[in-house]
Amino acid sequence: MSTEIEALAAEIEEKRRFADRITDEVATVIVGQEEMIRRLLIALLADGHVLVEGVPGLAKTLAVRTLAQTLDTGFQRLQFTPDLLPADLIGTMVYDERDRSFYAKQGPIFSNLILADEINRAPAKVQSALLEAMQERQVTIGEETFKLEQPFLVMATQNPIEQEGTYPLPEAQIDRFMLKLNVGYPSKEEELQILQRYTTGQEPSARAAASVAELMAARELVCRLYADEKVQRYIVELVHCTRQPGQYDLAKLEPLIEYGASPRASIYLALAAKANAFLDGRGYITPDDVIKIGMDVLRHRIIVSYEAEAEEVSSEQILQDIFDNVEVP
């Protein structure tokens, strides 16, 4: 097995170079935010959608758009607004007067990388229109079903729910996002660099640094990474602890959790850990990979109770207790 892992690591070292080129190209536009860019790369490698949350003005949209520019593939930016209709997203049936028949006019969802900008500014009906596309990689218009091209990723940005003029995302849709990233303010030094870079009248832009073929080859390699059964069991224990914390000497958490994470969380946690190991150039995953990415995979999958809200206990605080108490193999 060790020989196979060494061979896999050698192959990874060759095929991960495209990720370094993307990171370097993004850095010419985005100041700081290295962790956010790495998480976006993990989502690309693990074929998962990502939700980026933060107050306005933190370069969420710019980061996603820049990452899309570094890949030579289709890209669509959708600005979600309160008056947006589902047909504006997926398309609709149009009547052709020449042959007196209807045909499907495809909407902007038919692309590779979709930037759903300020997704929580649209009502639930529009948000739910993304569900079939995100989960099944297909769209139904009228009586016709269309498969979406690969790669297909939704990278959504949103302002915090308490911001005025926003709608909470349906829980079923939130669960479709592999990662939820929280973006904070830059440091003083980073903000100084932002000021110097964006007040010259010449805003930087990114160039294509990688191809779709490189991304798809890397994805295939990510799936082949070795995961020891002990690490797999650790992932399952973490997810199971969100449902029955009392079994892990965390009975104090039971009244704080309304619903725990679903089995989809276990799948996404394993895939994201593999993508993290790939970026580090390893042919196997470790518990450290799981811990590093675990908060971003699980924070939006724990539904806190009214008691937790009253005590101002967040899902992140609950998860930190879980990571601190579940035994690491």
C-alpha positions as CSV (number, residue, x, y, z in Angstrom):
1,M,0.0,0.0,0.0
2,S,2.9,2.4,0.8
3,T,4.3,1.9,-2.7
4,E,0.9,2.8,-4.2
5,I,0.6,5.9,-2.0
6,E,4.1,7.0,-3.0
7,A,3.3,6.6,-6.7
8,L,0.1,8.6,-6.2
9,A,2.0,11.3,-4.4
10,A,4.3,11.6,-7.3
11,E,1.4,11.9,-9.7
12,I,-0.2,14.5,-7.4
13,E,3.0,16.6,-7.3
14,E,2.8,16.9,-11.1
15,K,-0.9,17.5,-11.5
16,R,-1.3,20.0,-8.6
17,R,0.9,22.6,-10.3
18,F,-2.2,24.1,-12.0
19,A,-3.6,25.0,-8.5
20,D,-0.4,26.9,-7.7
21,R,-0.7,28.9,-11.0
22,I,-4.3,29.8,-10.2
23,T,-3.3,30.9,-6.7
24,D,-0.5,33.1,-8.0
25,E,-2.8,34.6,-10.6
26,V,-5.6,35.3,-8.1
27,A,-3.0,37.0,-5.8
28,T,-2.4,39.6,-8.5
29,V,-5.9,40.8,-8.0
30,I,-7.0,39.9,-4.4
31,V,-5.0,41.2,-1.4
32,G,-4.9,38.6,1.4
33,Q,-7.8,36.2,1.8
34,E,-5.5,33.2,1.2
35,E,-7.7,30.9,3.2
36,M,-10.8,31.8,1.3
37,I,-9.0,31.3,-2.1
38,R,-7.8,27.9,-0.9
39,R,-11.3,26.9,0.2
40,L,-12.6,27.9,-3.2
41,L,-10.0,25.7,-4.8
42,I,-11.0,22.8,-2.6
43,A,-14.6,23.2,-3.7
44,L,-13.5,23.1,-7.4
45,L,-11.4,20.0,-6.8
46,A,-14.1,18.2,-4.8
47,D,-16.9,19.1,-7.2
48,G,-18.9,21.0,-4.6
49,H,-20.7,24.3,-4.4
50,V,-19.6,27.0,-2.0
51,L,-21.4,29.7,-0.1
52,V,-19.4,32.8,0.9
53,E,-20.8,35.0,3.6
54,G,-19.7,38.4,4.8
55,V,-20.8,42.1,5.1
56,P,-20.7,44.1,1.9
57,G,-17.3,45.4,0.6
58,L,-15.1,42.4,1.5
59,A,-14.3,41.4,-2.1
60,K,-16.5,38.2,-2.0
61,T,-17.8,38.8,-5.6
62,L,-14.3,39.9,-6.8
63,A,-12.7,36.8,-5.4
64,V,-15.2,34.4,-7.1
65,R,-15.1,36.3,-10.4
66,T,-11.3,36.3,-10.4
67,L,-11.1,32.6,-9.7
68,A,-13.4,32.0,-12.6
69,Q,-11.3,34.1,-14.9
70,T,-8.2,31.9,-14.1
71,L,-10.0,28.9,-15.6
72,D,-10.6,28.9,-19.4
73,T,-14.2,27.9,-19.1
74,G,-17.8,29.3,-19.2
75,F,-18.7,31.9,-16.5
76,Q,-22.0,33.6,-15.7
77,R,-22.6,36.2,-13.0
78,L,-26.2,36.3,-11.7
79,Q,-27.2,39.3,-9.6
80,F,-30.0,38.1,-7.3
81,T,-32.7,40.8,-6.6
82,P,-36.1,40.7,-4.9
83,D,-37.9,40.9,-8.3
84,L,-35.9,38.0,-10.0
85,L,-38.0,35.2,-11.4
86,P,-37.1,31.5,-11.7
87,A,-37.4,31.8,-15.5
88,D,-34.7,34.5,-15.4
89,L,-32.4,31.8,-14.0
90,I,-33.1,28.5,-15.8
91,G,-34.9,29.7,-18.9
92,T,-38.5,29.3,-20.2
93,M,-40.6,28.0,-23.1
94,V,-40.8,30.5,-26.0
95,Y,-43.4,30.4,-28.8
96,D,-42.0,30.5,-32.4
97,E,-44.5,32.1,-34.7
98,R,-42.8,30.8,-37.8
99,D,-43.5,27.1,-37.2
100,R,-46.2,27.6,-34.5
101,S,-44.4,25.6,-31.8
102,F,-42.7,26.1,-28.5
103,Y,-39.0,25.7,-27.8
104,A,-36.9,25.9,-24.7
105,K,-34.8,29.1,-24.3
106,Q,-32.0,28.3,-21.9
107,G,-31.2,30.7,-19.2
108,P,-27.8,31.8,-17.8
109,I,-27.6,28.8,-15.5
110,F,-26.3,26.9,-18.6
111,S,-22.7,27.6,-18.0
112,N,-19.8,26.1,-16.0
113,L,-19.0,28.5,-13.2
114,I,-22.0,30.3,-11.8
115,L,-21.6,33.3,-9.5
116,A,-24.9,33.8,-7.6
117,D,-24.2,37.2,-6.3
118,E,-26.1,38.2,-3.1
119,I,-28.2,35.0,-3.3
120,N,-30.1,35.9,-0.2
121,R,-31.6,39.0,-1.8
122,A,-33.9,36.9,-3.9
123,P,-37.1,35.3,-2.5
124,A,-37.3,31.5,-1.7
125,K,-38.9,30.6,-5.0
126,V,-35.9,31.8,-7.0
127,Q,-33.5,30.3,-4.5
128,S,-35.2,26.9,-4.8
129,A,-34.9,27.0,-8.6
130,L,-31.2,26.3,-8.1
131,L,-31.8,23.1,-6.2
132,E,-32.2,20.7,-9.2
133,A,-29.3,22.2,-10.9
134,M,-27.0,22.1,-7.9
135,Q,-27.9,18.5,-6.9
136,E,-28.8,16.7,-10.1
137,R,-26.6,18.7,-12.5
138,Q,-29.7,19.1,-14.7
139,V,-32.4,21.7,-15.4
140,T,-36.1,21.1,-16.4
141,I,-37.8,23.6,-18.7
142,G,-41.4,22.7,-19.5
143,E,-41.3,19.0,-20.3
144,E,-37.7,18.9,-21.3
145,T,-34.7,18.0,-19.1
146,F,-31.3,19.3,-20.0
147,K,-28.0,18.0,-18.6
148,L,-25.5,20.7,-17.5
149,E,-21.9,20.6,-18.8
150,Q,-19.0,19.7,-16.5
151,P,-17.6,21.3,-14.6
152,F,-20.6,22.9,-13.0
153,L,-20.2,24.8,-9.8
154,V,-22.4,27.4,-8.0
155,M,-20.4,29.9,-6.0
156,A,-22.8,32.0,-4.1
157,T,-22.2,35.1,-2.0
158,Q,-24.5,36.4,0.6
159,N,-24.7,39.2,3.2
160,P,-25.4,38.1,6.8
161,I,-29.1,37.2,7.4
162,E,-29.6,40.0,9.8
163,Q,-28.8,42.6,7.1
164,E,-31.9,44.5,6.0
165,G,-33.5,43.4,2.8
166,T,-32.4,39.8,2.8
167,Y,-34.3,36.4,2.9
168,P,-33.1,33.3,4.8
169,L,-31.9,30.5,2.5
170,P,-34.1,27.3,2.6
171,E,-32.4,24.7,4.7
172,A,-32.6,22.2,1.9
173,Q,-30.6,24.5,-0.3
174,I,-28.0,25.4,2.3
175,D,-27.3,21.6,2.6
176,R,-26.4,21.5,-1.1
177,F,-23.4,23.7,-0.5
178,M,-20.3,21.7,0.3
179,L,-18.6,24.6,2.1
180,K,-19.8,27.8,3.8
181,L,-17.1,30.4,4.2
182,N,-17.2,33.4,6.6
183,V,-15.1,36.3,5.4
184,G,-13.8,38.8,7.8
185,Y,-12.2,42.3,7.6
186,P,-8.6,42.6,6.3
187,S,-5.7,43.6,8.5
188,K,-4.5,47.2,8.4
189,E,-1.5,46.3,6.2
190,E,-3.8,44.4,3.8
191,E,-6.2,47.3,3.7
192,L,-3.3,49.7,2.9
193,Q,-2.3,47.4,0.0
194,I,-5.9,47.4,-1.2
195,L,-6.0,51.2,-1.1
196,Q,-2.7,51.5,-3.1
197,R,-3.8,48.9,-5.6
198,Y,-7.3,50.2,-6.4
199,T,-6.8,53.9,-6.4
200,T,-4.5,54.3,-9.4
201,G,-7.3,54.2,-12.0
202,Q,-6.0,50.9,-13.4
203,E,-7.7,47.9,-11.7
204,P,-5.8,44.6,-12.0
205,S,-7.4,41.7,-13.8
206,A,-6.6,38.0,-13.9
207,R,-5.7,35.9,-16.9
208,A,-6.5,32.2,-17.6
209,A,-4.0,30.1,-15.8
210,A,-5.4,26.6,-16.1
211,S,-7.6,24.5,-18.4
212,V,-10.7,22.5,-17.7
213,A,-8.8,19.4,-18.7
214,E,-6.3,20.0,-15.9
215,L,-9.1,20.5,-13.4
216,M,-11.0,17.3,-14.5
217,A,-7.8,15.3,-14.3
218,A,-7.1,16.6,-10.8
219,R,-10.6,15.8,-9.7
220,E,-10.1,12.2,-10.8
221,L,-6.9,12.0,-8.8
222,V,-8.5,13.5,-5.7
223,C,-11.1,10.7,-5.6
224,R,-8.2,8.2,-5.7
225,L,-6.5,9.5,-2.6
226,Y,-6.2,6.9,0.2
227,A,-8.4,7.2,3.2
228,D,-7.6,4.9,6.1
229,E,-10.6,3.3,7.8
230,K,-9.6,5.0,11.1
231,V,-9.9,8.4,9.4
232,Q,-13.2,7.5,7.8
233,R,-14.5,6.4,11.2
234,Y,-13.3,9.7,12.7
235,I,-15.4,11.6,10.1
236,V,-18.5,9.5,10.9
237,E,-17.9,10.0,14.6
238,L,-17.8,13.8,14.2
239,V,-21.0,13.9,12.1
240,H,-22.7,11.4,14.5
241,C,-21.8,13.6,17.4
242,T,-23.8,16.5,16.0
243,R,-26.9,14.3,16.2
244,Q,-26.3,12.5,19.6
245,P,-23.7,14.5,21.5
246,G,-24.7,12.7,24.8
247,Q,-22.9,9.6,23.6
248,Y,-19.6,11.6,23.6
249,D,-19.9,13.1,27.1
250,L,-21.4,16.2,25.6
251,A,-24.9,16.1,27.0
252,K,-24.7,19.8,27.6
253,L,-25.0,20.3,23.8
254,E,-28.2,18.2,23.3
255,P,-30.6,21.1,24.2
256,L,-28.7,23.4,21.9
257,I,-29.0,21.3,18.7
258,E,-32.3,21.1,16.9
259,Y,-31.0,19.0,14.0
260,G,-27.6,17.5,13.4
261,A,-25.7,17.0,10.1
262,S,-26.9,14.6,7.5
263,P,-24.9,11.7,5.8
264,R,-24.2,14.2,3.0
265,A,-21.9,16.0,5.5
266,S,-19.8,12.8,5.9
267,I,-19.4,12.5,2.2
268,Y,-18.5,16.2,1.7
269,L,-16.1,16.1,4.7
270,A,-14.2,13.2,3.2
271,L,-14.1,14.7,-0.3
272,A,-13.0,18.1,1.0
273,A,-10.3,16.5,3.2
274,K,-9.0,14.7,0.1
275,A,-8.9,17.9,-1.8
276,N,-7.0,19.6,1.0
277,A,-4.5,16.7,1.0
278,F,-4.1,17.0,-2.8
279,L,-3.2,20.7,-2.4
280,D,-0.6,19.7,0.2
281,G,0.8,17.2,-2.3
282,R,-0.1,14.0,-0.3
283,G,-1.6,10.8,-1.5
284,Y,-3.5,10.2,1.7
285,I,-5.7,12.1,4.1
286,T,-5.1,12.6,7.8
287,P,-7.3,13.7,10.8
288,D,-5.6,17.1,10.4
289,D,-7.1,17.4,7.0
290,V,-10.5,16.7,8.4
291,I,-10.1,19.2,11.3
292,K,-8.8,22.0,9.0
293,I,-11.8,21.8,6.7
294,G,-14.4,20.5,9.1
295,M,-15.8,23.8,10.4
296,D,-16.5,25.0,6.8
297,V,-18.2,21.8,5.9
298,L,-20.4,21.5,9.1
299,R,-21.1,25.0,10.3
300,H,-24.2,25.4,8.1
301,R,-25.5,21.9,8.7
302,I,-26.2,22.2,12.4
303,I,-29.6,23.7,13.1
304,V,-29.4,25.3,16.5
305,S,-32.4,25.3,18.9
306,Y,-34.3,28.3,20.3
307,E,-32.4,27.8,23.5
308,A,-29.1,28.2,21.7
309,E,-30.3,31.3,20.1
310,A,-31.5,32.7,23.4
311,E,-28.1,32.0,24.9
312,E,-26.4,33.4,21.8
313,V,-24.6,30.1,21.2
314,S,-23.6,29.7,17.5
315,S,-23.1,26.5,15.5
316,E,-19.3,27.3,15.4
317,Q,-19.1,27.2,19.2
318,I,-21.0,23.9,19.3
319,L,-18.7,22.4,16.6
320,Q,-15.6,23.6,18.5
321,D,-16.8,21.6,21.5
322,I,-17.3,18.6,19.3
323,F,-13.8,18.8,17.7
324,D,-12.3,19.2,21.1
325,N,-14.0,16.1,22.6
326,V,-14.2,13.5,19.8
327,E,-11.1,11.3,20.1
328,V,-8.7,11.8,17.2
329,P,-7.2,8.5,15.8
